[in-house]
Amino acid sequence: MDDRAAGAAALKRLRKRRGLSLAGLARALIDTAQSLHQPPLPVVASVQRSVARWEAARPTMPDERYQLLLAHHYTHTPSGDIALGAGSDFAEYLQALGLLGESEKRTAELRTHVLRTATDAGGSMLALLAPSLHANLAAALADPSHTDEQTLAGLASVVADVNREVGSLPMVRLQLLLAPAVEAARRLLAGPIPLEVAAPLRRVAVAGMTLAGRLSFETRDDAASHALYGEATREAGLLKEPWRQAGVHMSHALVTLYSVQGLERARLLVDQAVRAARTGESTLMRARAHALQAELAARASLERQAQTALGLAWYDMDADHTTDPAPTSFSPGHLSGFEGVCELYIGDPAAAHDRFARSAAALTAPREQVQRAIVTTDQALARIRLGEPQAAAELLNECVAAASSTGGRVPALRLRRARQELRPWRREDWAADLDDHLMDVLGA
């Protein structure tokens, strides 16, 4: 069976699993369009013919409107709950679209749209957990000795799914989706869990608490953020995997840099990250730690230390990462951004601008949009220092939407700082336009 036939078979299987005839699914899609306040679909017979074509021996692809309606239909279980995680009908539906030839970009867009709608409606906070695992998790929470590998894999998938949506969904919505998984991991760790699941559970907890710490910072709850990073640090310290400790320290250092005046507390955390990363298995995490160390040295005008740390970062970046346990943790595109920051503070603004441009061009994935906005605001600062304030304002206008759509705190802070450097030109029309844009979108 080729992929398209497999995709058609999957759509038919989903329909029949719901006990729906072709006409029954047609009526369900008509009702879904009405509930979403979309223009009405054609009569049942016409929609039914479309459904049949999607499941035919030589199937057609549902168009974008029907893709969206099917997504909303399969988001809900027959009992009315929302289920989007691995093993759900929705996940199987997206896989079917992929087999029919739909792009990964489009299926990711559908997933993000449905997640946004689910959190708009106050949907189930365990929507990202596979339906089959709800009972397993309930049993484990009632008696942690029943915690099994399947339940841990489900919690890990929730954390990974939320992390994947950073940059696509507002931070406050991601908090809503992540909180139950973090609380579940916390409660299980406090119980008498089987020895063989202790380390895997602790890894899930560290990843979830670290991400939750960042999301709390992004939503301006610094006290909760600090507490979550403290938990993540303690749990990571019980694992014999120093690179995980380094990851927690670096994330904590970045939020500390923006939530506390002065560099000292952030520098201490970065130094801890470097020490942990040097004994860890991830050269990419080590490269990231050295890059962050270089940025803090540059901000403190310590040129020699900054250049040394950058050199070490590139040395680790150029190593073989085939077996790296954190293969997506850092990239040359990210490192170019750190180089740009160092040039901005202790070097040549023209070189900084070029490195920021290179970094922004490389950061194209949805997960990288927050970082791309940060890099582009820094690129605007370089333009100001090159005597090109109007060009800087054009770059800043590009960043406003990204900062607004995610609710990211760091892009917003960087935008305001860059705008302050444009004060000498505040009477220019283009500067007034930027101020209006910032006020309309960010309220600042």
Secondary structure as UniProt FT lines:
FT   HELIX           3..17
FT   TURN            18..19
FT   HELIX           22..35
FT   TURN            36..37
FT   HELIX           44..54
FT   HELIX           64..75
FT   TURN            78..79
FT   TURN            86..87
FT   HELIX           89..100
FT   HELIX           104..120
FT   TURN            121..122
FT   TURN            125..128
FT   HELIX           131..142
FT   HELIX           144..146
FT   HELIX           149..164
FT   TURN            167..168
FT   HELIX           171..189
FT   HELIX           195..218
FT   TURN            219..220
FT   HELIX           222..237
FT   HELIX           242..259
FT   HELIX           264..278
FT   HELIX           283..299
FT   TURN            300..301
FT   HELIX           303..317
FT   TURN            322..323
FT   TURN            327..328
FT   HELIX           332..346
FT   HELIX           349..362
FT   HELIX           366..368
FT   HELIX           369..385
FT   TURN            386..387
FT   HELIX           389..406
FT   HELIX           409..421
FT   HELIX           423..425
FT   TURN            426..427
FT   HELIX           429..442
//
